[in-house]
Amino acid sequence: MDFSWHYRFVTPSEEEKLLRRELLDLRGSYAQWSIIAVIIVLRVYQGWAKSVAEIDPKQRRGPTSWWDRPIVAGWLETRRQYALCGLWLLWLASLSVWNSGDDYMHLTKALGHVALSQIPLQVLMSPAAYISTSKPAASSIFSFVTSIPQATVTPYHRLFGRMVISPLLVGHATLYLSFFIQTSHPEFGSLLNKRVRDLDVQCGLFAISMVISLVFYVRPRGAVSKTGTQGRSTASSMQERRRSFYYGHLSLVALLCFAAYYHVLQAQKYMTQALGAFLVNGVFSWAVVRWGERK
């Protein structure tokens, strides 16, 4: 059985380049519209489940299932959350491979394009009120639209970044660097030595370093509650740690989006969407904290 690498370096014609660009844009549209489709299916399922529960109360959710327990004791995310994020990664990876033929660079660009198209969703799932002392679990836009509590959405927000967006972007960067290393250049020896001097590649390398930093930049875990002066001091210290994490995390995301914006023209649409999502989500969460959850 032949396990050789299917993709190869090709030199597309101008017409093929135009077709490749159209396919990349189409992938981004499919990736984003699939989010809308999932939300619609989810709302239909919620309506059905609610009607079933009203007819037969025995169908209401009982004890925590195997799927809703952590893979390892002490982990914050459940098997269900890992499974769903894994399925979404497979869908986006399949979308990247779709119609790429044996064109190495087309696949490489598709991985990055599809990954960036998901950043606005990642922002809409974020717990904007994380550092609020009164309602840290206030709803995000995604939580409000799907009627899923923010406490359930937040683990998906974490896993979505680590299991979906990061692998796609790392794959994109790895394939690009491999191409640069394997391609010779008459003046610089390899294309890598030449391209690292260019702003777009420098922005790309900076962006991927921000992605890796976000994967390992873990939020602080809650401390055991205590009473008295020591308890108040512990709570205050924890709040400071949460605030430091929030601003640090936000800074890394902002730097990632800024670098991606200047990395390639096609990323600018998604980064602009991400900025809009951040502003809308922040205002919405602030309103929830200020005036309370809608009923």
WONORWO-V964111 format. One record per backbone hydrogen bond with DSSP energy under -1.0 kcal/mol. CO is the residue of the C=O (numbers start at 1). NH is the residue of the N-H. E is the energy in kcal/mol with one decimal. If there is no record, write none. Layout:
BEGIN
((CO/NH/E) (CO/NH/E))
END
This chain:
BEGIN
((8/104/-2.4) (13/17/-2.5) (14/18/-2.0) (15/19/-2.1) (16/20/-2.5) (17/21/-2.2) (18/22/-2.2) (19/23/-2.3) (20/24/-2.2) (21/25/-2.3) (22/26/-2.1) (23/27/-2.4) (24/28/-2.0) (25/29/-2.1) (26/30/-2.8) (27/31/-2.9) (28/32/-1.9) (29/33/-3.0) (30/34/-2.1) (32/36/-1.2) (33/37/-2.2) (34/38/-2.1) (35/39/-2.2) (36/40/-2.3) (37/41/-2.4) (38/42/-2.5) (39/43/-2.4) (40/44/-2.2) (41/45/-2.5) (42/46/-2.5) (43/47/-2.2) (44/48/-2.3) (45/49/-3.0) (46/50/-2.3) (47/51/-2.0) (48/52/-2.3) (49/53/-2.3) (50/54/-1.9) (51/55/-1.7) (52/56/-3.0) (56/59/-2.3) (57/60/-1.6) (66/69/-1.3) (67/80/-2.9) (69/79/-2.0) (72/75/-2.4) (78/82/-2.2) (79/83/-2.8) (80/84/-2.6) (81/85/-2.0) (82/86/-2.3) (83/87/-2.3) (84/88/-2.0) (85/89/-2.1) (86/90/-2.1) (87/91/-2.2) (88/92/-2.4) (89/93/-2.7) (90/94/-2.5) (91/95/-2.1) (92/96/-1.7) (93/97/-1.9) (94/98/-2.1) (97/100/-2.2) (100/103/-2.0) (102/8/-2.9) (103/107/-2.0) (104/108/-2.2) (105/109/-2.5) (106/110/-2.2) (107/111/-2.1) (108/112/-1.3) (109/113/-2.7) (110/114/-2.7) (111/115/-1.8) (112/116/-2.4) (113/117/-1.5) (115/118/-1.3) (116/119/-1.1) (118/122/-2.1) (119/123/-2.2) (120/124/-2.1) (121/125/-1.4) (123/126/-1.1) (124/142/-1.8) (126/128/-1.7) (127/130/-1.8) (129/132/-2.2) (135/138/-1.6) (140/144/-2.3) (141/145/-2.7) (142/146/-2.2) (143/147/-1.2) (149/152/-1.5) (149/153/-1.9) (150/154/-2.8) (153/157/-2.1) (154/158/-2.1) (155/159/-2.7) (156/160/-3.0) (157/161/-1.4) (158/162/-1.8) (159/163/-3.9) (160/164/-1.2) (160/165/-2.3) (161/166/-2.0) (164/168/-1.4) (165/169/-2.3) (166/170/-2.9) (167/171/-2.5) (168/172/-2.2) (169/173/-2.6) (170/174/-2.7) (171/175/-2.3) (172/176/-1.9) (173/177/-2.6) (174/178/-2.3) (175/179/-2.0) (176/180/-2.3) (177/181/-2.5) (178/182/-2.2) (179/183/-1.2) (180/192/-1.3) (183/191/-3.3) (185/189/-1.7) (188/190/-1.6) (189/185/-1.6) (191/195/-3.0) (192/196/-2.2) (194/197/-1.2) (195/198/-2.0) (198/202/-2.2) (199/203/-2.7) (200/204/-1.8) (201/205/-2.8) (202/206/-2.2) (203/207/-2.6) (204/208/-2.3) (205/209/-1.7) (206/210/-1.7) (207/211/-1.9) (208/212/-2.2) (209/213/-2.0) (210/214/-2.3) (211/215/-1.7) (212/216/-1.5) (216/218/-1.3) (228/232/-2.1) (229/233/-2.2) (230/234/-2.5) (231/235/-2.5) (232/236/-2.3) (233/237/-2.4) (234/238/-2.4) (235/239/-2.2) (236/240/-1.9) (237/241/-2.1) (238/242/-2.5) (239/243/-2.3) (240/244/-2.5) (241/245/-2.5) (242/246/-2.6) (243/247/-2.4) (244/248/-2.2) (245/249/-3.3) (246/250/-2.6) (247/251/-2.0) (248/252/-2.1) (249/253/-2.3) (250/254/-2.5) (251/255/-2.4) (252/256/-2.3) (253/257/-2.7) (254/258/-2.5) (255/259/-2.5) (256/260/-2.6) (257/261/-2.2) (258/262/-1.3) (260/264/-1.3) (264/267/-1.3) (265/268/-1.5) (267/271/-2.2) (268/272/-2.2) (269/273/-2.0) (270/274/-2.3) (271/275/-2.0) (272/276/-2.3) (273/277/-2.8) (274/278/-2.3) (275/279/-2.2) (276/280/-2.6) (277/281/-2.8) (278/282/-2.4) (279/283/-2.4) (280/284/-2.5) (281/285/-2.6) (282/286/-2.3) (283/287/-2.3) (284/288/-2.1) (285/289/-2.5) (286/290/-2.5) (287/291/-3.1) (288/292/-2.0))
END
